Amino acid sequence: MSNQHHSYSLKGTKLNFKALQTVFAILISGTLIGCSSTPIRCSANSKADVHQAHDNFVNAINSNNLDQFLSMITEDIVFMAPNSPRLVGKDQIKPWGASYYDAFHTSWTKTSLELVVIGEWAFEQYTYESEDTEKATGLVYRDTGKGIIIYHHDSDGVWRVARDAWNSDLPIIGE
């Protein structure tokens, strides 16, 4: 493999890939060092606990119950759904979720591809399959895609979804 440095341009700013790798490594190292002083949050069970949180989140979505869904997200949740504005906080998620559950019966499968736990934060890459059935017409919408979830270990000991960003693998259909 070549030992070349890759540079990427982003709105007139040159980014050196090697420099970005170094900065990321320093940030992760600092987090891990900080984590060593709080062994409870870095226990061997943490990964299993986050996998359980993943299952609990999917079950909450599939319950089609807004309160159960809201119980699995943090107060400062950020949702970045496809073709939608960014939603921040439970105050914005609640009406969005209410209208979604009023209009559809939903069923999601989220398959975890990668999970990294660092202290009180966990990062998950996943794929999904969803089926939304319109309550008014019975029309069924199916989707497949991928996403990233960031979990937070809240002060009450529960892992909750703090960030969820996903997008479809299906092409956008023009009107």
N, C-alpha and C positions, 0 to 999 in steps of 0.2 A: 504494500500500500504506500502511496506517495506521502511524503511528509510536508506537503505544500500547505500554506495557510489559505483558507477560503475567506473571502470578504464578500459581504452582501450589502447592497445599497438600500436604505430605507428612507425615503423622502429626503434625499440629499445627504444623509448621514452614512458614512461607511462603517460597517460593523465587522470586526475581525473575529472570526469564529473561534480561533484559539484563545483570544482574550475573553470571550464570553464563556468558554469552557472553564477557564481559570476562575473567573468571578463566581460562576455557579458552584464550583468545587469549594471555594472559600465559604460561601454562604451555607452550603450543606454541612461542611465541617464545623462551622460555628454553631449550627443548630444541633448537631450531634453532640458536641462538647457540652452545650447547655442541657441537653437531654440527659447526660450522664449524672447530673445532680438531682434528677427526679426519676428514680428507677421505676416507680409505680407506673408512670406514663409510658415507659419504654419496656415494659415487661414482655416476656415471650408470648403472653396471651393477647397482646395488643392487636396483632394481625388477625387472630381468630375473632376478636371482638369487633373489628372493623368489617370482617366478612359477614358477621352476624348483623351489623348495622346495615350493610348492603341488602341483605335478605329482608330485614325489617322495613327498609325504605321501599323496596319493590312491593312488599306485601301491603304497605300503606297506600301506595299508588293504586294497586289493584283492589283495595277495599272499596274504592269509589266513595270514600267517606272523608270529607274535607278535614274534620278535626283530627282523624288518625294521620292523614297526610301532613298536616301542620305540626303534629307532635314530633315528626322526624326531621324537621329543618330548624336551623338556628334562627335567632331573632334577626340577624343581619344577612340572611340568605341572599345570594345573587343567582338569579336564573337567567340563562342566555339560551332561549329556545330559538329554533330556526324561524326565520322570517318574522321575527317579533322584536319589539323593543326590549332592552335589558330591564329586568324587574329586580328591585332591591328592597329587602326587608319583608317581614311577614305582612305588613300593612299593604304592600303592593301585591304580594302573592295570594292573599286571601280572596280578594274579588276575582282575580284571574282563575284561581282554582275553583271557586264557586261556579263561575260561568262554564268552566270546562266540565265539571261533574254534573251540572244541570243539563248540559247539551249532549253529553256522551257517557256511555258505559265503556270503560277502558280496561285493557289488559296488556301489560308490558312484561317482557322478559329482558333482563339486563344480565349479560354474561361478562364477568370480570376477566380482563385480559392481563392486567398488571396492577399490583397494589404495593405501595410503599408507605410505611408508617415512620414518621419522624416526630417523636415527642407527642404533643397533643394534636398533631395534624396528620392526616392520611390522604394520599393521592391515588386515585383509581382511574384507570383507562378501561372503558367497557364498550361492548357492542350491544345493540338493542334490536328487538322486534316489538312492534306495537300494533294493536288492533283497537281502533276506536269505532264504536257503533253509535250512530246518531239515534238518540232516543225518539225523536219525532218521526223519523222516516225508516229507520232500520238499516240505512245505508252504512256500509262498513268501509273504513279507511285503514289500510295496512301500510306500515312503514318499516324500514330497516335503516340502521345508521350506527353512529359511534359517538362517544362522548367522554368527558372527563368530569369526575366528581372530586371535590375536596371536602373531606370530613373534618369535623372538629370535636375533640373530646371535651364536652362541656363540664362546668363545675359540678353538676349533679351526677357525673360519672357516665353519662350517656354520650355515645358517638352519634352525631347528627350531621346531616348534609349542610355544608356552609356555602358551597358553590356547585352549580350543575350547569354545564354547557354541552349541548349536543347538536348534531346536524344529521340530516338524512343522506343516505346513499343514493336515493332516487332522484332522477332529474326533475327540475321544476317544469311543470306543464304550462305552456303559454295559453293565454286566453284568446 
